[in-house]
Amino acid sequence: MAFVGLVVPFVARALAGPDIRHTLWLCLPLGPLMVLSADIFSRVLVAPSELPIGVLTALCGAPVLVAVVRARRLPTL
């Protein structure tokens, strides 16, 4: 579930632009929306049983973490 705190601000900033006021207000509905959609998908993907919600948030958050780390890397000389 920690990946929600990583993914949502980057998605909100991509949608709202650099203004922090708009980014903050966009994070408020995007966080619960991401958790709710991950919960729905976790119940639907393996229908008779349930997949932990942390697995789906990690699958969404890990590529974002890799992209952020690769984008922030300083060029080597």
Residue pairs with C-beta under 8 A, 6 or more apart in sequence:
1 35
1 53
1 54
1 57
2 61
3 57
3 58
3 60
3 61
3 62
3 64
3 65
4 31
4 34
4 35
4 57
4 61
5 31
6 61
6 64
6 65
6 68
7 34
7 57
7 60
7 61
7 64
8 27
8 30
8 31
8 34
9 23
9 27
10 64
10 68
11 30
12 23
12 24
12 26
12 27
12 30
13 23
15 26
16 22
16 23
16 26
17 23
34 57
34 60
35 53
35 57
38 53
38 56
38 57
38 60
39 53
41 56
42 50
42 51
42 52
42 53
42 55
42 56
43 50
43 51
45 51
